[in-house]
Amino acid sequence: MFLRLITCMLIFLCLCSPSLPAGENRETTPSNPAPRQPKNIIFMIGDGMGLSQVTAGMIANNNYLELERCKHIGLVKTSSGTGWITDSAAGATAFSTGKKTFNGAVGVDMEGYPQKTILEIAEEKGLATGLVATVSITHATPAAFVAHQPFRTMHEEIALDMMAVPVDIFIGGGRRFFSHRSDGKNLIDTLNKNGYRIFDAIADVPDTVPHNVGVFLGDLHLPSLMNGRDTLLLANSVQLAIDKLKTSEKGFFLVVEGSQIDWGGHQNNSEYIIREMLDFDRAIKVALDFAEADGETLIVITADHETGGYAINYAMPEKGRIYGVFTTVDHTAAMVPSFAFGPGAENFTGIFENTAIFTKFLQIVGYNN
């Protein structure tokens, strides 16, 4: 009798339970949800920024940098197609195209053939794009994202290449390569005809101007902070770029270079390095603040190489003194740090090649589809 009762109850429960179509999963929430994809990417390159450069800036700033807010940290191998020690052109080309190339080349492979850059791919996908630097906008690192030339010194040719890449906003030096050229062309007139508004200072850019903005902050390069550059210029430039790009419905891709950390290394000058490192960190704060509030922005911060073989052998931060030693006035083969924040940041941990940054960007946002 007891067994008959249990059997009846089981039959009743089975009849009352809602049936599912064949093959339908009862779970409504996947156990391993797909990672979020970023809508925007801000890629920040501290030229010449190795671990010692980061450490020096940290010590000089009461043992804190804004980039410490990034919890996903990795190490990047920096070799070029030429050898273990890269220059900025080949290093940035690895980032922008995913290909190793010879030192001095921008946007081309080892055979000199042009390679599509991540900024060009972003443009094709309908994203807004931006480029910010504290040197000429035609200098090695920014050039690698918008140009295809065998030699980084071909500034006029690089400026001409930029006419084919409609970056929504660019901020940097290098006006002379657009307006006082050996071929007699005035590329600023061309930019105006292509819908750009050109300015000489970021403060001159009105809020009502949408994308297609060019700001030339100097005829050639910007001065160093030690020689009078405004301590908020880079940070304010990044803020302006974000403000202009964030209205894009499909998102944006912004490249920012803290250009002159490298020059401090070449001069074996700790003070130069530290000031430029802290300047870059102020720009990082602007980007991180935006990404934190936005929730849809991936920030990746790294370097193309280390410069100077810089080491800190004594520090008196309470007196503002850091004593550094150098092994060279050139670049080294040392790996450089990477820091990432926001959706997709987990992809930038561990040790990886400089070319992998391009690949990771493609995979994370689906540009390769």
N, C-alpha and C positions, 0 to 999 in steps of 0.2 A: 504493500500500500504506500509506504514512504517513497519507494523508488518511482512508483507511478506518479506521485505528486510532483517530485522533482522534475520528471520528464515533461509533464504538462506545463510547468512553469517555464522551462527552457524553450519549449515550442512557442509559448505565448510571447516571450521576450523577443524571439527572433521575428515573429510576425509583426510585432509593434515597432521594431527598429526600422528607420527609414533606409531604403535601399539606395545604393549608388550605381550609376551607370558603369558598365564594364570599363575597367582601366582607370577610373577616377580615383585620385588620391584623397584620403580623408583629411590630410593636413592642409590647412589653409595658409599657414605661414611656413615657408621653406626653412629648414634647419640651418642652411648656410646661405643667407641672402647674398645676392651679388653686391660687390662693393660699389659705393657711390662713385659716379663719374663727375669730375669737375666741369663746370661750365666755362670757367676762365682759368688761364695759366699765367703766372708772373714768374719769369725766369730771370734770376739775378746772378750776375757774374762778377765776383770780386777779382779783378785781374791781378795775378801774382799773389793771391791770398792763400798762404799755407796755414798750417796749424799754429805756427809761432806768431804769424801776423794776427790771427784771431786771438791768441792768448795775450799778446801785447796790448791789443785794444781792450780786452777784458780787464786786465790788471789796471790799466790807466783809467778805467771807468768804474772804479769801486767794485771790481771783480764781477761785473755784469755786462752782458750784451743782450740786445733784443733778440738776436738769433737763438738765444737759449730757449725761447718759447717753442722752437721746433723740437719735437720729440723723436722724429725719425731721422737718424743720422747714418751716413755711410762714408766710404772712402772711394775716391775716383782715381783710376790709373790714367796718367796724362801723356803717354807716349804718342808721337806722331808717326806718319809713314816714313819720315826721314830717320828717326831713331828714338832713343829713350827720352831725349830732351826736346820738348816741343816749343814752338813760339806761339804767340797769341793767335795768329792767323790760322794755323793748322789746328790748334786747340779748339778755337771757336767753330771751325768748319766741322770738326768731329761732333760737336754739340748740334750744329744746325743741319747737318746732312746725314749723320750716322756713318760717315766714311772717313778713314784715315787719309791724310794727304801730306804732301811735302811742306816743310816749313816755308812760310811766306805766302802760301796759296790761300785764297778765300773762295769758298763755294765751288771748288772743283775737286776731282779725285786725283789719284796719283798719276794718271795719264793726261791730266789737264782738262778733262771733260766736265762741263757744268753739271752740278747735281742740285736737284730741287731742294730748297731749304724748308725747314719747319715753318718759317714765317710765310713762305710762298704757299705751302700746303694749307695753312690756316686761312689765308686769303681766299684760296680756291673753295674752301668749305664754308665761306661766308662769315668768318669771324672778323671782328675788328682787330687791328694790329697796331703795335706801338714799339718805338725804339728810343731809348734814352741813354746818353753817355756824357761823361765829363771830359771827353776829347772830341776831335773831329768825328762827325757822324760817319765819315768815310774811313776811319781808322780800322785796324785789323779786326777787332772783335765785333763791333757793330756791322762792319762790311760783310762779314761771313754770313750774315743772315739775309742780305739783300743784294749781293753781288757775286759775280763769277769771273774772277781774274787770277792769272798765275802768280802775280806779285802784289803784295799788300801795298806797295808804294805807288801803285797806279791809281792815285786818288781821283783824278779827273775821269778815268774810265769807270771807277766805282760809282762816282756821282751820277754818271750817265746810266749805269745799270739800275740805279734807284728809280729812274723814271718809269721802268717797267714793273716795279713792285709798289703798288699804291698803298704804302703804309699809312694808316689813318692819322697817326701823329708821330713826329720825330722831334727830338730835342737834343741838341748838342752843338759842337763847333763845326768849323769847316766851310763857312760861307764862301771863301775864296774859290773853292773847287767847283762851285755852282755859278758864280758871278764873274770871276776874273780868270777865265780859262784860256789856254793857249790856242784852242780852236775857235775862239771868238764867240762861242755859244753862251747864251745867258739862260741857264737852267732854272733860275728863279722865275723868269718869264714863263718857261714851260710849266713849272709847277702851278703858277697862277692860272694858266690856261686850262690846267687839269683839275681845277677846282680847289686848290689849296689856298689857305690864307697864311702868309709868311710874316713872322714877327721877330723882333730882336731881343725880347725879354719875355719871360713867362708871365710877368705882371701885366703885360700888354694884351694878353689873350682874354677877350671878354667871355663871359659865361654863355652868351648867345651863339658863339661860334661852335658848330658841331665838330665832326671829325674833319679830316683833311687839313691838319694844322702842322706847320713847320716852324720851329723856333731855333734860330741860329744864335747861339750864345757867345759866339766869337768868330773871328775871321779864320783862325786856325784851331788851336786847342784852348781850353779854359785854363786859367791860372790855377796853381795848386792852392790849397787852403793856407799854406805858409806864405803864399804870395798874394793873398787878398781875395780869394774866392769866397763868396758868401757861404757861411756854414749851413745854411738851410736850402741852398740852391738845388742840390740833388734831391733832397727830400721833397721840396716843393714841386720839382719837375715830375717826380713820380706821382705825387698827388694830382697834379694837373692831368697827366696821362690817364690815370685811373678814372678821374671825373669825366673825361671825354669818351673813354672807351666803354664804361660800365653800362651805358644806355643801349648797347648792342643786344638785340634779342637772342642772337646765337652765341653770345659770349665774346671773349677777346683773348689775345695772346700778346703779352707785353714782355719785351726784353730790356733789362736794365743792366748797365755796366758801371761798377765802381772802378773807374779806369786807372786811377793814379796810385793805388796801393802798389802796383807794379813799379811805378817810377821811383817810389821811395826805396824799393828793394834794389833797383839798378844803381841808385846813388848811395847804397849802404847807409841809409839815414833813418834811424829808428823813429825820430819825431815825425818825419814825413809819413812813414808807414802808419803810425798810430793815428795821426790826424785824419788821414784818408780812410782808415779802417773805421773810425768812429763816424765819419761822414756817411760811409756806406751803411753802417748800422742804423743811422737815423732814417735813411731811405727804407731799410728793411722794416723798421717800425711802422712806417706809413703803410707798406704793403700788408704786413701782418694784421694791423688794426682793421684794414678793409676786409681781409680774408676772414678774420674772426667774426666780424659782424655779418658778412655776406653769406658764409657757409657753403658757397659753391666754387670757391677759388683755391686752386693748388698753387703753392709757392715752392719753388726749388731754388736753393741758394748754393752756389759752388764757385770754383775757380778754374781757370784754364790751365794753370800751372802755379808753382811756387817760384818766387824770385829772390835771389840773394843768398840762399842757403842760410836763412836767418835763424838765429837761436838767441834765447834770453838767458844770460848768465848771471844777472844781478838786477834786482828791482827794488826801488824805494817808492812805492806808489803814494805814500803819504806826502812825499815831496815832489810827486809828479815825474819821477825819474825812472826810466827803464834803460838798462844798458844791454844793448844787443851786439852780437858778433855775427860776422858774415863769412861765408866760405867762397863767395863769388860775386861778381857784379852782374851776373847773367841768371838765366833760369836754371832750375834743377829738375831732376827726375822724380822728386818726392811725390807721393800721392797727396791729394788735396781733399779736404772734407766736403761733404755735401749735407745740407740741412733741408728738410722738407716739412711742409705744414699744409693741412687741409685734405680734402678727399683725394685719394690716390697717393698720399705721402708714404704709405707703407711700402710702395714699390721702390723707394730710394734708400734702402738700407743694405748693409753688407758692403762688399767690395765689388766694383764693377768698372768696366771700361768707359772712357769718355764718350765713345760712340753709342753706348747703351742709353744715354740720356735721350737722344733722338728717338730710339726705338721705344723706350718707355712712354714718351709723350704720345707717339702714334698709337700704342696699344691702349693707353689709359683713356684717351678721348675718342678713339675709334677713327682717327684720321686715315687709317689704312683700309677702311671699308669702301 
